Amino acid sequence: MNEERGHFGSKIGVILASAGSAVGLGNIWRFPTETGKNGGAAFILIYLFFVLILALPVMMSEFVIGRHSRTNTVEAYRKLAPRTPWVLVGLMGVLCGFLVLSFYSVVAGWTLDYTLLSLTGALSGATDYGASFDAFVTHPYRPVIFVLLFLLITHVIVAKGVESGIEKFSKLMMPLLLAIILLLVVLSVTMPNASEGLTFLLQPDFSKVTPKVVFSAMGQAFFSLSVGLGCLVTYSSYFKKDTPLASSALNVCVIDTLVAVLAGFIIFPTVFSVGMQPDAGPGLVFVTLPNVFNQAFSDVPWLGDIFSILFYLLLLLAALTSSISMHEISTAFIREKFNMSRSRAAWIVTGVCGVLGVCCSLSFGPWRDVQIFGMGFFDLFDFLTAKFFMPLGGIGICLFVGWKMKKQAVRDELTNGGTLRMPLLWVFLVLVRFVVPVFIGLVFVNELFGNVLF
C-alpha cells in the first residue's frame, strides 16, 4: 500500500503544497485586522516571535510524525504507538478535517460567487453592499450551489492524486497567488492617501502592546499556519526521504507570513484611501472592500473592476489551497483504512462535507432557528474545531514527538539519517516538550472561555 500512496515529486512541490495548506482566507482578512487592532508593526514583531517558537515546532513535529510513519494521520499514531490512546489525536484530526472543510466551504462559496460577480461587472453596480451580502447568504438555495461547486473543484484536484493533483495544482496556483498579491500591492500603495495606511501598518505603536495583544499574536501564529489539524502529518507522509524537514517547515512559515503581511499592504492603503476602517471577517471582505473598490476607482471604473477581480481570485486561490489539504486528511484515512480507490474515498469525503456544508450554509438563512447548544451548524463547527480540536491536536502532536517517540527517531527524521546538521535539536525538544504545550494550553483556555485570561 505504501508504494501505491504516491509522493511529492520535488522539494519545491513539498514547500508549495505545504504552504498552500497554511495559506488561507484567514491570511487575507484576519491577519490585517488583528494587526490593525493591536499596534501595527509591534503586533507583527510579536507574531513573528510566536511563529518561530510556537507554530514552527508544531509544524516540524507534524512533519516528523508523517514521514516516519508513511501513512494517514490516524494510522500514524497507531503504527508508532500501538495499543495506546494516542490514536485519538489522529481521529480528532480526521473529524476536524470533515468539520472545517464543511463550514470553510461556505465562506469559500461566497468567495466563488463574488469572483464571478466581479468577472461579469455585476459587483461594481451594487448600491448597498451590506444588503446585497445579507440577501445572498440568507437566500434559500443560491449560496448552497456555490458551496457544492467549491467542494467539487476541491474534489477534482484531490481525486487526481498527490503528484498529478495536489502537487501540480500547488506548483501552478501558489506562484499565481503570489503574483496577484504583488500586483495588488502595487495598485494599492499608489492610491491617493495610501501613505496613511502604510504608516498604520509599518509604524510600531508599542503603547498598544498589552497582555491581550500578546495573546492575540500567539493565537494568530497558531491558527494562521493550520497546525494541529493533521493536514501536515498527511502531507509529510508523501515526502521523500531526502526532503529536509526543518528547512521546509521554515520556508512554509516564511511564505505564510509573507502572504499575511502583503495582504496588509493591500487592505490598509486601499481602505484608508477612502477614509474607512478595516472590519473583521466577512464584513471586511464582502461589504467594506467592494464599497472601497467602488469609491476608490469611481473615476476609472474599469480599474476598480480589475482590482476587484484580482482580489476575489486571490481569495479563491487561498481558499482552494487550504481546502485541498483538509480534504486530503480524510481522503487518505478512508482510502487506507478501508483499502479503497482514491476516487471512491474522495467521493465519500466530498459527499459527507457536501451534506454538512449545506447545513452550515442554511444556518444563515432558512435554518437560522435550528440551534444546537445555542449555535447554528456553522458556528457550532467553528467553535468545536477552533476552541477544542485544533489546540488539543497541537498539544497532542508536540507531546507525542517530545515524549513518546524515541529521540533517535526524531533525530533521524530531522537530520535525514544523519546527512544534515541539526545543532539545535535540543532547543526543538525543549520547545515541544515544555514550552509549546504550555503556550497552546494558554491559547486554548483563553479562546474557550472568551479571553478570560486577558
C-alpha positions, 0 to 999 in steps of 0.5 A: 500500500505504501508504494501505491500512496504516491509522493511529492515529486520535488522539494519545491512541490513539498514547500508549495503544497505545504504552504498552500495548506497554511495559506488561507482566507484567514491570511487575507482578512484576519491577519490585517485586522488583528494587526490593525487592532493591536499596534501595527508593526509591534503586533507583527514583531510579536507574531513573528516571535510566536511563529518561530517558537510556537507554530514552527515546532508544531509544524516540524513535529507534524512533519516528523510524525508523517514521514516516519510513519508513511501513512494517514494521520490516524494510522500514524499514531497507531503504527508508532504507538500501538495499543495506546490512546494516542490514536485519538489525536489522529481521529480528532484530526480526521473529524476536524478535517470533515468539520472545517472543510464543511463550514470553510466551504461556505465562506469559500462559496461566497468567495466563488460567487463574488469572483464571478460577480466581479468577472461579469461587472455585476459587483461594481453596480451594487448600491448597498453592499451590506444588503446585497451580502445579507440577501445572498447568504440568507437566500434559500438555495443560491449560496448552497450551489456555490458551496457544492461547486467549491467542494467539487473543484476541491474534489477534482484536484484531490481525486487526481492524486498527490503528484498529478493533483495536489502537487501540480495544482500547488506548483501552478496556483501558489506562484499565481497567488503570489503574483496577484498579491504583488500586483495588488500591492502595487495598485494599492500603495499608489492610491491617493492617501495610501501613505496613511495606511502604510504608516498604520501598518509599518509604524510600531505603536508599542503603547498598544502592546498589552497582555491581550495583544500578546495573546492575540499574536500567539493565537494568530501564529497558531491558527494562521499556519493550520497546525494541529489539524493533521493536514501536515502529518498527511502531507509529510507522509508523501515526502521523500526521504531526502526532503529536509524537514526543518528547512521546509517547515521554515520556508512554509512559515516564511511564505505564510507570513509573507502572504499575511503581511502583503495582504496588509499592504493591500487592505490598509492603503486601499481602505484608508484611501477612502477614509474607512476602517478595516472590519473583521471577517466577512464584513471586511471582505464582502461589504467594506472592500467592494464599497472601497473598490467602488469609491476608490476607482469611481473615476476609472471604473474599469480599474476598480473592476480589475482590482476587484477581480484580482482580489476575489481570485486571490481569495479563491486561490487561498481558499482552494489551497487550504481546502485541498489539504483538509480534504486530503486528511480524510481522503487518505484515512478512508482510502487506507483504512478501508483499502479503497480507490482514491476516487471512491474515498474522495467521493465519500469525503466530498459527499459527507462535507457536501451534506454538512456544508449545506447545513452550515450554509442554511444556518444563515438563512432558512435554518437560522432557528435550528440551534444546537447548544445555542449555535447554528451548524456553522458556528457550532463547527467553528467553535468545536474545531477552533476552541477544542480540536485544533489546540488539543491536536497541537498539544497532542502532536508536540507531546507525542514527538517530545515524549513518546517517540524515541529521540533517535527517531526524531533525530533521524527524521530531522537530520535525514539519517544523519546527512544534515546538521541539526545543532539545535535539536535540543532547543526543538525538544525543549520547545515541544516538550515544555514550552509549546504545550504550555503556550497552546494550553494558554491559547486554548483556555483563553479562546474557550472561555472568551479571553478570560485570561486577558 
